[in-house]
Amino acid sequence: MGLFGVGVQRVCAVVAATTASEMSRQVRTALRSARTIELRLDWLRSDAERLRFLRWLRKRRHASATFLATCRRKEGGGRFAGDIARQLHWVAQAREAGCQWCDIEMETFRELPEGFLRAYPVPPRILLSIHDFDRTPNLPRNIVVARHGLVDAVKIAAHARTIADSVRLLKVARHSRNFVAVPLGDVGLPARLLALREGSELAYAPVAEATAPGQVPLDEMLQLYRAHSLNRGTHVYGVIGDPVGHSLSPLLHNTGFTARHLNAAYLPFLVHRLGDFLKAIPDFGIRGFSITLPHKQAILKHLKECEPLAAEIGAVNTVVVRRDGSLYGCNTDYVGVLRALQRKLRLQGSRALIFGAGGSARAAAFALARAGATVCICARRENASKELARAVGGEVIPRRALRTESFDAILNATPIGMHPHEAISPLSAGELQCRIVMDLIYRPERTKLLEIAARKGIATVSGVNMFLAQGFAQWEIWTGKRAPEAAMRRAVLSALRWRS
């Protein structure tokens, strides 16, 4: 058993607010699902609020919970404006209120005489924290914390500029005891979720507002990713892209894993450079991954084998990592487009315009062409438009001609209008001369483009239909089991409607 217990006890709920009343509310919320709670006393806006909150905490004495008090000074990346004496005063007050642990940042620790903290009335267990908000520094192979030394545990929180940075921090956790690894930033998010599996004593998750870059909210940490239950036997999958924060793929796939009781997790990887991610596949133990913009075509040269259709399309959105580490690529976007459109339109003999010429556009173009449609391509990149039109036996339509040309269907295959830029449409009302408009974007469910089309009386098809269909196919490729489609669909639609 670790310093903080096992399982969910090692997920540390972070409580941070400017007022005592809000801090109290967050503690009550945290106690519903967590048993280890960090109290960010430095976030409280005044000494009066700190006193009010600690008096409230003292009266309640939550015997089943472990509280960790933090009053981080500005010099250490916190919000407390006082000096060390005032900082230690409030940490000592936190002990009186029932806190068993305190977090003392290196900036304070190194200014104190050796052994001073052990003699001062701070909480009996001390976590020494080291923060680097700019980069991941050079790290030793392991951290040695003497059992009866000056501190009880050491935390390193460092900004991961690359996935390799986050891997280095996880490796320290793997070889150390009484150590907490906290990869900071969006690139470090997957490693943050896997930190407990690698040996970190804690993984931090805010109850409300994030207190560090890349934090995952408490409810997502426990319910969506089940970070406390991941182990060496967990099959890891993910989505890679840039950006990737908007993706509902983690919700889709993790819902499926939970419904089928599989020891698997699906994580979002922000990937600026494809090679950085590919090198980290063995370290994370990744079994398969989805691919979104901008890597759907670039991945091809890294595959050992590719299904013939995906090779012909020239874009891959699904990769299987084989036992020998080699990569096998396929394309389920193709299936998604067909299933979404076939319900609204007889594709044989129809005329369809695809706006865009990237990876998603290629899948849509091949799907429609094989279904017997005449495919037209309109895109900003002239060479890409010509190449795609030639590949599917279609034609290139210049943008200026859209006001006079007519189509059975127009498909937007660009990211224009995707969250968080919902107010933008890739096409104007005058350019929509068609019977049906489909947007491959699924978030928001009803994009600006679809709103414009609906106002003109044009039938619309949301990208969520394609997203679900391609996702079900991916899930089945990876697991070899039938996807629990109803549960996965409910989770995604509920999230889309709640966030809209």
N, C-alpha and C positions, 0 to 999 in steps of 0.2 A: 504494500500500500504506500502511496506517495505522501508527500507532506500535507496535501490538502484532501486526501481521500482518493476515491476512484470514480470513474464514470462522470456523471453530471456534476459531481462535487468539484471537479477540476475545471469546469467552465465558470469563469469568474464574471459575474454580472457587474457592469460598471455603472454606478449611480453618480450622476453629475448634474447639478442644477445651480442656479444663482440664489434660490430661496430655500429656506428650511422646509417650508410646506411642500414644495415640489420634490425635494430630496426625500422627504418622508413618504410621499406617494410612490416614488420610484422604488424605494426599499420594499414597500408592501407588494408592488408588482413583481419585483425580482424574486421575492420569497415564494411566489407561486410555482416557480420552476427551477430556481437555483439555490444552492446552499453555500456558495462562496461569493462574497460581495465586496467589491472595492468601493470605498466612499471617498470621492474626490472633494475633500474639504476645501481645496484651493479654488474650486469653481464657485463657492458661495461668495456673494458679493461684499460681505462685511463680516467683522468679528461678531457683531450682534446676531447675524444669521447662523454663523458657526455655533455660537453658544446655544441658540434656540434649537438647532438640529440635534446637537449632542445631548441636550437635556431630554429631548424626545426619545432618542435612542436608549439612553440610560434607563428610562422608565419601563421600556418594553423588554429588554433582555431576551433576545431570541436565542434560546439555548441550542437549537438545532443548526444554527448558521455560523459560519466563520466570517468575521469582518476584517477587512484589511484597510487601514487608514492611510490616505495619501494627501499630503498638503504640499504639493510640489511648487517650489519657487520658480519665478520667471527665468532665473538663470539656468534652470534644469528643464525648461520647456513647459512649465506649468503656468498657473495664473496668480499664485500667491505673491503679493508685492512686499511682504514683510521680510525681516532678516531671519537668520538661522535661529536666534533665540525665540522669536515669535513662532516660527515654524514648529520647533520642538515643543513649545508650550501647547500648541493645538494637538500635536500628535500624542502628547501625554494626556491631554483631556480626553482624547479618543479612547485611550486605554481605560480610563475611569468609566467611560460609557459602554465598555464591553468589547472593544476591538482586541483581537488576539494577535494580529499582525500589523506591521507598518511597512510602508514603502519609503525608503530613504534614497534619494537620487545621489549619484556619484558626486555631483557638484557640492552637495552638503557634506557628504561622508568624508571627503578628502580634506575638508577644513576643520574637522573635529580631531581632538587628540585620540590616539589609539586607545580603544577600550572605553571611550567616553559613553557611547550609546548603551553599552551593557550596564553601566552604572546609573544611567538616567532613566526616569520612570516612563519610558515609551512602552508600547505593547511588547510582550516578551519575545516575540519572533520577528526577525528583521529580514526584509527583502531588499537587497541592494540593487538599485536599477541604474542601468547605463543606457542612455538614449543617443542615437545619432539620426537626426531627422533629414540629413542630406544624402547619406550613402550607407553602404554596409562596409565597415572597416575590415582590415585583416583580422582574422579570427583564429584562435588556437584550436587544436583538434578537440579539446575538451576543457571544461571548466571544473576546477576542483574547489569544492566548498567544504572547509574543515567542519567536522561534526560539531565541535564545541568552539568554533572560531568566532570571529567578530560579527559574522552575519550567518543567517540560517539558509539563505538561498540567494542566487544571483539571477537577475533578469537582464537580457540584452534585447533592446528594441531598436531596430535599424531599418532605415529606408532601403527597400529593394528596388534598385533601378532596373535590374534584369531578373529573369527567373533564376539564373545561375546564382545571383546574390541570395535569394531566398533559400535555395538548396544548401548553400554553405552554412546558413544559420540553422537549418534543420539537422544538418550533420553534426553540429556541435551538440544539439539537444540529444541526438542519438547516442553520443558517447559520454554524456555528462549526467551527474545526479544532482538533485536539488537545483535545477536550472530551468529558467523560463525563457522560451524563444518567442519573440514577437516580430515577425516580418511586417514592416510598415509599407503603406502605399497600395494602390490597386494591383500592381504587378505581383506583390507579395501575398495577395488574398488567398490563393489556393494553399500556400504553405502555412498560412495562419490557421486554416481549417484543418490541416493535417498535423499541426504541431503536437497535439496530445498523443497521436499515434506514434510520433517519433521520439517521445520521451519528455516533452515539455511538461512541467508541473501544472501550468495553467494555460488557458486560452481566454482572452478577454473579449467580452461582448457587451456593448452598451445597452442599457434599458431604453434610453431615449436618444439624445444627441450624441454623435460620435465624439470621442475625446482624442482620437488619433486617426491618421489617414489610413483607409483600407479596412476599418473595423466592420464586422458583420453584426447586425442587430441580434440581440439575445434570442428572440423567437426564431429567426432564421438559423442561427447557429445550432439550436437544439432540435427544431422541428423539420426544417428544410434539409439541412446538411447532416444532422445527427452526429456532429463532430465528436461528441463524448463517447460514441459507440464504435468509431472507426478503429480498425486494428490491422495487423499485418496481413490478415486474410481478406481484407476489403478490396474488391475490384474497383479501381478508380477509372472514371471516364471524365470527359470534359468537353467544353466548347472553346475553340481558340478564335480570336478575332481582335480587331482594333477599329472601333470600340467594341466592348463586349458587355458592359454593365447593364445595357438595356435588355439583354437576352432573357427570355423566359424558359430557355432550354433546361436550366437546372431544376426549375419547378416541374416541368414536364417529365423529365427522366427520373428524378428522385421520387416523385409521386408514384411512378411505375415500380421502382425498386421497393418502396415501402409496401405497396399493395400486394406484391408478389413475395414479400418477406425475403428479399435478396440482400446479402451483405455486399452492397455496392454503393458508390457515391459518385455524383456527377458535379464537377466544379467548373467555374468560369476562369479561363486563363486569358488575361490581357497580354497579347503577343505583338510586340512591335517588330521583332525580328524572328522569323520562322525558325532559323537555326538555333536560336537560344532555347526555344521550347523543345525542339526535337532532341537536343542533347540531354534534356532533363527527364525524358520519358522513363528511363530505367529508375531514376531516383524517386520519382513519384509513384512508380509501379502502375503506369497507365496502360489500360487494356484496349482503349479505343477512344476516338474523339470526333466531334463535329467540327466543321470548318465553316466560318462565315467570312465576310469581307475583312481584309483584302487578300486572303490566302488560298482561295479555292482553286486558282490556276497554278500558283507558285508551288503548291504541294506536290504536283505531278512528278517533278524531277527527283523527289525524295522517296518515291514509292518503288518497292521491289516488284509489285504486281498491281494491275488495275483491271477492274471488270471492263470488258470490251465497250459497253455503252458509255461508261464514264470517260474512257480514253477517247472515244469518238466525240463526245461532247466537249472534251478538253477542260473539264472542271470537276472537282471532287468535293463533296460536302461531308463524306463519312469515311473514316479510316479505322481499320481493325489492326491492332498491334498483335502480331503473331508471337507464338512462344519463343521463337528465335530472335525476336526483336525487330523483325522486318515489318514493313508497312504494306497493307493491302487497301486500295482505295476503291470507293464506289460512289454512286450518286443517287440519292433518294429525292432530291428536289424535283427530278423528272416525274416521279410518281405523284408528288404533291401537286404539281401543276395540273396534271391530268385529272386527278380525283376532284380537285376544286372546280375546274371548268366544265367537266363533262355533265355535271348536273344542270348547268344553265344553257349549254350551247352544243349543238351537233357540230363536232369539230371537222368531220369529213366535208370537204368542199368549202369551208369557211375561210375568211380572210382576216388574219390577225396581225396587229402591229405590236411589236415589243419595243418599249422605250428603254434603251440601255444595251450594253454589249459586254457586261462582265460575266462572272461565273453563274449567277442566277439566271441571267438573260440567256446564256448558252443552254442551260438545262431546259428552260421554257421553250426556246426555239426548236430544239430537237424533239421535245415532247409533242409540240403542235405539228411539226412537219411529219413525224411518223404517224400521227393520227389522221393525216390527210388534209391538213390546213395549208393554205398559202401563207407563208410567213414573211412579214416585212420588218425591217430593222431601222430604227431611228436612234442615233446616239451621237453624243458630242465628239467622240473619237472616230473620225472618218475611216481610218484604216481598220479598226476593230469592227466597225459596222460592215464594211465590205467583206472582211474575212468570214464573219459569222453568216452573213447572207449567202455567201458562196458555199459554205459548209452545209447549209440546209436547203439549198436550191431556192432561196428566196430573193428578195430585192431590197435595196436600200431606199429609204424614203427620207428626203431632206426635211428638216424641221419646218421650213417655210411652207411646205406642201400640206401640212397637217390640217390646215383650215379648209382645204378643198377636197382632200382625199377622204374616202369613207371606208369603214372597216366593220366587220362583225364584232370584233373584240379588240380592246387596247389593254395591254399589260404594262404596268410600271415595274421595271426590274432594276431601278436605281434606289439608293438609300434616301433620296430627297423626300422629306416629309416624315422621316422616322423620328421617334422620341429621342431627344427632347425638342426637336424642331417641328412640332406638329402643325404649326401655323403655315407651313410652306407646302405648295403643290408643285410637282414637276411639270405639269401641263395646265394650260388655261382652259376655261370653258369653251372658247372658240376652237380649240384644238381637239376637242372630244367629239368627233363625228363617227359615232359607233352605236351599237346596240348594248354592249356590255363593257364595263371597265373593271379590271381586276388589278388590285395593288398587291404586290408580293410582300410589302411591309405588313407586319401583323401587330405592331405596337406603335401607335394606337390601333385598336381594332377597326375604327372608322377614321380613316385618314382624311386630310383636307381634299385630296384628289377625289375620294369617294363621295365626300359631301358635295363637291362641285358637280359630279356626275349625277348624283341623286336629284339635285335641284333642276337638272335638265331633263329629268325623267328617264335617265339611262339606268339600266339594271346594274347592280354592283356585286362584286365578289371580294370579300375580305381576305387578306393574306393569312388570316388565322387558319383558314381551311387548309391551305397548302402547308403551313407550319405544322399543324397537327399530323397530317398525313405523312409528311417526310419524317417527322419525329417518331411516329409509330414504327415506321419501316426501319429506322436506325436502331431503335430499342431492340427490335426482334433480331436484327443482324448480330448485335453484340451478345445478347443473352441466349439466343436460340429458343426463346419461349414466346408465347403469344402475348402481345402487349395488352395490359388492362386499359383498353381505350377509353371506357366510360369514365374511370377515375381520373385519368390523365387529362381528358377533355374538360371535365368539371373544374379541375384545379386551375387550368390555364384561363378558361372563360371567366371564372370567378375573379382571378387576379386582374385580368384586363378590365373588367367592368368596375371593380373596386378602385382601380387606379385612374380611371378615366374621369 
